Amino acid sequence: MKELKSCQFNMDSGCVELCYSDGSMLAIDCTAVENSIETTMNQRSEMDWLIYNAPLDYAELVLNGELEDYLKRVSGP
């Protein structure tokens, strides 16, 4: 079973990168995610905060398909 070793935002690529113990890596293109959902300015600000301050939480929301619901809960429609 592969274990998550690190998760961080790579400013150069604009991706949240997850690195696993088996050497594999998953990169989430934050710009593509932002462009794929309709958001308000407040919701974009919340996404930016997550990306910079809680990239693992951001990755979990994206990978579980829960980002839009989360943004509606914390920032309104």
C-alpha positions as CSV (number, residue, x, y, z in Angstrom):
1,M,0.0,0.0,0.0
2,K,1.4,3.3,-1.0
3,E,1.6,6.0,1.7
4,L,1.4,9.8,1.1
5,K,4.8,11.3,1.8
6,S,4.2,14.9,0.9
7,C,1.6,17.3,-0.4
8,Q,2.4,20.9,-1.5
9,F,1.5,23.6,-3.9
10,N,4.1,24.1,-6.6
11,M,3.9,27.7,-7.6
12,D,6.0,27.2,-10.8
13,S,3.5,24.6,-12.2
14,G,0.3,25.9,-10.5
15,C,-0.3,22.4,-9.3
16,V,-0.9,20.8,-5.9
17,E,1.5,17.8,-5.9
18,L,1.0,14.7,-3.9
19,C,4.1,12.4,-3.6
20,Y,3.7,8.8,-2.5
21,S,6.1,6.3,-0.9
22,D,6.3,4.2,-4.0
23,G,7.7,7.1,-6.0
24,S,4.5,8.0,-7.8
25,M,3.2,11.5,-8.0
26,L,-0.2,13.1,-8.6
27,A,-0.4,16.7,-9.7
28,I,-3.7,18.6,-9.6
29,D,-3.8,21.5,-12.0
30,C,-5.4,24.3,-9.9
31,T,-6.1,26.6,-12.8
32,A,-8.0,23.8,-14.7
33,V,-10.0,23.0,-11.5
34,E,-10.9,26.7,-11.1
35,N,-11.9,27.0,-14.8
36,S,-14.1,23.8,-14.6
37,I,-16.5,25.2,-12.0
38,E,-18.5,28.4,-11.8
39,T,-17.3,30.4,-8.7
40,T,-17.9,33.7,-7.1
41,M,-15.0,36.0,-6.0
42,N,-15.4,34.8,-2.4
43,Q,-15.3,31.1,-3.5
44,R,-12.1,31.8,-5.6
45,S,-10.6,33.4,-2.5
46,E,-11.4,30.3,-0.4
47,M,-9.9,28.1,-3.1
48,D,-6.7,30.2,-3.1
49,W,-6.5,30.0,0.7
50,L,-6.8,26.2,0.6
51,I,-4.2,25.9,-2.1
52,Y,-1.6,27.9,-0.2
53,N,-2.5,27.0,3.4
54,A,-4.1,23.5,3.3
55,P,-3.1,21.8,0.0
56,L,-4.0,18.4,1.3
57,D,-7.5,19.5,2.2
58,Y,-7.8,21.0,-1.3
59,A,-6.6,17.8,-2.9
60,E,-9.0,15.7,-0.9
61,L,-11.9,17.9,-1.9
62,V,-11.0,17.8,-5.5
63,L,-10.3,14.0,-5.6
64,N,-13.5,13.2,-3.8
65,G,-15.6,15.5,-6.0
66,E,-16.6,17.6,-3.0
67,L,-15.0,21.0,-3.8
68,E,-18.2,22.7,-5.2
69,D,-20.3,21.6,-2.2
70,Y,-17.6,22.8,0.2
71,L,-17.4,26.2,-1.5
72,K,-21.1,26.6,-1.4
73,R,-21.1,25.8,2.4
74,V,-18.3,28.1,3.4
75,S,-18.7,31.0,0.9
76,G,-22.3,30.9,-0.2
77,P,-23.7,30.4,-3.7
